[in-house]
Amino acid sequence: MAKTSNNFHNDFCPQTLFLYGTKKEDGTPDFGLFCWFSYIHTQSEGGSHLGVMACIGEEKLTKDRIRKNGVFSANLVTEELLPLADYYGTTYGRTAKDKMKFMPTVEQGKVLDVPTIAESPVTYELKVQKEIHLAANSDLFVCEICNVSVEESLLDKSIPFIERLKKAAPVLTCGETTYESINGKYLGQWGEPRKRMTDK
Ligand SMILES: Cc1cc2nc3c(=O)[nH]c(=O)nc-3n(C[C@H](O)[C@H](O)[C@H](O)COP(=O)(O)O)c2cc1C
């Protein structure tokens, strides 16, 4: 296979998307869209177990609130949630005071004081263990997973995993600022799906 060196990028390396939920100073929720999210093993009270690393870029409301509260939720984005998620990912919470005029069904976290999204089939409740400054506009949050809530039907092991995955319908971003479905369907450019909400 002939390979050529290309500019640094992660195209062709699919990533799932998450809506991070934090509480603002007045207790109301803020949601932002994130894809630089992956898994680690981390040390916590009960020994070493699955944790999360979340890389957050430039200063933004989500980062302010994570630093202040030390906790947040990560809600898997599905095809159904994509227009709202795309809107949250392209609206800057620090300046758009009415950002939360569009809302999912918000629930309270089961073990942490975080807002979670009922329509998301998989929700992590995360506690920050450590923040590592990596570079200008790049900070890594190493987190302990304190709870994972999963839609019950996805746990029915009598159904093959691939069928349950298709049912969950997570959205991927695979490169070139586009969204794709788990079935390989093109779901639009970043900034496009939100138009289904904002252009109504
Ligand atoms: C598809 C997509 C993925 C994103 N992933 C990240 C990410 O991993 N890290 C990050 O810092 N910002 C990411 N963003 C940008 C944030 O969603 C954006 O800064 C947003 O304003 C955050 O919400 P907030 O302003 O309420 O904090 C992404 C945006 C899009 C559209």
The ligand as an SDF file (V2000), in Angstrom:
LIG
                    3D

 31 33  0  0  0  0  0  0  0  0999 V2000
  -18.3830   18.4770   15.9030 C   0  0  0  0  0  0  0  0  0  0  0  0
  -17.7640   19.3400   16.9720 C   0  0  0  0  0  0  0  0  0  0  0  0
  -16.8740   18.7930   17.8760 C   0  0  0  0  0  0  0  0  0  0  0  0
  -16.2690   19.5850   18.8660 C   0  0  0  0  0  0  0  0  0  0  0  0
  -15.3480   19.0300   19.7070 N   0  0  0  0  0  0  0  0  0  0  0  0
  -14.6900   19.8090   20.5930 C   0  0  0  0  0  0  0  0  0  0  0  0
  -13.6710   19.2450   21.4500 C   0  0  0  0  0  0  0  0  0  0  0  0
  -13.4190   18.0330   21.4590 O   0  0  0  0  0  0  0  0  0  0  0  0
  -12.9880   20.0940   22.2750 N   0  0  0  0  0  0  0  0  0  0  0  0
  -13.2810   21.4390   22.3260 C   0  0  0  0  0  0  0  0  0  0  0  0
  -12.6390   22.1630   23.0880 O   0  0  0  0  0  0  0  0  0  0  0  0
  -14.2790   21.9840   21.5790 N   0  0  0  0  0  0  0  0  0  0  0  0
  -14.9880   21.1950   20.7220 C   0  0  0  0  0  0  0  0  0  0  0  0
  -15.9830   21.7460   19.9330 N   0  0  0  0  0  0  0  0  0  0  0  0
  -16.3500   23.1770   20.1160 C   0  0  0  0  0  0  0  0  0  0  0  0
  -17.3410   23.3960   21.2820 C   0  0  0  0  0  0  0  0  0  0  0  0
  -18.5190   22.6210   21.1500 O   0  0  0  0  0  0  0  0  0  0  0  0
  -17.7170   24.8900   21.3040 C   0  0  0  0  0  0  0  0  0  0  0  0
  -16.5690   25.6270   21.7280 O   0  0  0  0  0  0  0  0  0  0  0  0
  -18.9120   25.2510   22.1690 C   0  0  0  0  0  0  0  0  0  0  0  0
  -19.0570   26.6700   22.1500 O   0  0  0  0  0  0  0  0  0  0  0  0
  -18.7900   24.7470   23.6000 C   0  0  0  0  0  0  0  0  0  0  0  0
  -19.9330   25.1340   24.3490 O   0  0  0  0  0  0  0  0  0  0  0  0
  -19.8200   26.3150   25.4700 P   0  0  0  0  0  0  0  0  0  0  0  0
  -19.3900   27.5610   24.7140 O   0  0  0  0  0  0  0  0  0  0  0  0
  -21.2100   26.4160   26.0210 O   0  0  0  0  0  0  0  0  0  0  0  0
  -18.7890   25.8630   26.4260 O   0  0  0  0  0  0  0  0  0  0  0  0
  -16.6000   20.9620   18.9510 C   0  0  0  0  0  0  0  0  0  0  0  0
  -17.5400   21.5120   18.0560 C   0  0  0  0  0  0  0  0  0  0  0  0
  -18.1140   20.7170   17.0700 C   0  0  0  0  0  0  0  0  0  0  0  0
  -19.1070   21.3310   16.1020 C   0  0  0  0  0  0  0  0  0  0  0  0
  1  2  1  0
  2  3  1  0
  2 30  2  0
  3  4  2  0
  4  5  1  0
  4 28  1  0
  5  6  2  0
  6  7  1  0
  6 13  1  0
  7  8  2  0
  7  9  1  0
  9 10  1  0
 10 11  2  0
 10 12  1  0
 12 13  2  0
 13 14  1  0
 14 15  1  0
 14 28  1  0
 15 16  1  0
 16 17  1  0
 16 18  1  0
 18 19  1  0
 18 20  1  0
 20 21  1  0
 20 22  1  0
 22 23  1  0
 23 24  1  0
 24 25  2  0
 24 26  1  0
 24 27  1  0
 28 29  2  0
 29 30  1  0
 30 31  1  0
M  END
$$$$
